[in-house]
Amino acid sequence: FESAAARGNEVGIECKKKLEDKQLVRATMREAEGGDTEAMVTLGGWLAYGKKGLRKNKEEAFRWFKMAADCRDVRGMAYTGRRLIAGDGVKRNVSSGIVLLTTAANLGSDWACYKLGKFYFMGTAGFVKDDKEAEYWLEKAVSG
């Protein structure tokens, strides 16, 4: 009997979590549609990885990241750039991706600095292996 009650409690907790997630997604969607770039990036992340009860949808994730990037949001620019480079949810466009990722890095995105450093270090994603460039961007990523 106790284990049935415990399972019932677990089901109730899970049901409550799903409802809270649904309400959070709705609120975030309203904010994103209203021009809040942080909400756009958050929504893009949830869609990219299938979080908060949303089905994974890389194309829709890209659309939200791109909207944030178009509003000059640094995280939106970084994530859009990385996805353009990889062709993740969008047709691959390495040159446009590099421009956005580098712009985001120069505007203060530690994540974009890290990605640039990694690409230079490994010589991947259209980057020529360059240890000096890798060191520059990786140091910039950790120094903030």
N, C-alpha and C positions, 0 to 999 in steps of 0.2 A: 504493500500500500504506500509506504513512504517513497519508494522509487517512482511509482506512478505520479505521486504529487510533485516530486522533484522534476520529472519529465514534463509535467504540466506547467510547472514554473518556468522551465527552460523554453518551452514553446511560447509561453506568454511573453517572456523577455525577448525572444527572437521576433515575435510578431510586433511588439512595441518598437524594436529597433528598425524594422522594415518601415513602419509607419513614420517614424522620426526621419528616416532617410528620405522617404517620399516627400515629406514636408520640406526638408532641407533642399532637395533638388528643385522643387517648385519655387521656393524663395530665391535660390541662386539663379534659376532661369529668369525670373522676373528682373533681378538685379542686372544680369548680363544683357538682357534685352533692353534695359534702360541705360546701357552704356558703361556699366561698372566693369572695368578691365580685369580687376582681380577675380570677379565672378566668372568672367569669360574664360580665364586661364584655369580656374578651379573646375569649371564644367568640362573644359577640354581634357583635363587630366582624368576626371571620372569616366568620361567616354573612351578615352584612349586605353584605359585599363579595366573597364567594366566594373567600376566601383559604385557604391551607394545605390545598388539595385538597378543600375543602368546596364543595358546590353553594350558590350564592347563595339564601338563604331569609330574606326580610325578616320574615316572621311569626315564625319561630323566633328570629331575632336579637332582635326586640322582646321575646319571652318571656324571654330571658336578661337583657337590659338591665333589664326590669321586675323580675325576681327580685332583681337587685342593688339596684335602687332601693328595693324593699320592705325590704331589709336596711339601708337608710339610707346606701348607698354613693353618694358625691357624683357620680362619673362615671356610674354607673347612672342616677341621677336626671336628670342633664343629658341623656344620650342618650335616655332614655325620654321626657322632656319634649319634646325636639326632634322625635321621631318621632310623638308624639301631635299636636303642632301641625301637622305635615305630612301626617299620615295615612299614614305610611311603615311598612307592615307591620302596621298596626292601624287600626281605625276612627278617623277624625279627631275629636279632642276638644281644641279650642284652649284652652279655659279650664283644663282639667286639665294640659295641657302647659305653659302659662304658669306655673302654680303650681309645678310640679316644676322647670322651668328656672330660675325665680327663686329657689326654695329652694336649688338647687344653687349658683347664683351667690353667694347670701348665705353659703353654707357654705364658699366658697373655690374653686369651679371657675372657673378663668380661661376655659375654653372656653365655659361657660354665660354668663359675662359678655360674651364676644365675641359670642355668638349674640344675646343681648338687645340689645347695642349695634347690631348689624347690623340687626336687625328694626326697632328704633326709627329708625335712620338712614334706612332704605329705606321704612318704613311698610308693611311686608309681614307676612304670617302672623298677621293679626288685630291688629297693633299700629298705633296712630296714629303718623304721622311726628312725631317730637319730637327736635329736635337736642340739647336739653339732656340728656334722658335718654340719648340715644345717646352723647353725650360722657362722661357719668358712667360708663356701663357699659363703654365702650371704654377709658377711662382705667383703670378698675378691672382690666380684662383684662390690660393691659400692665404695670401696676404690681405685679401679683401679689398 
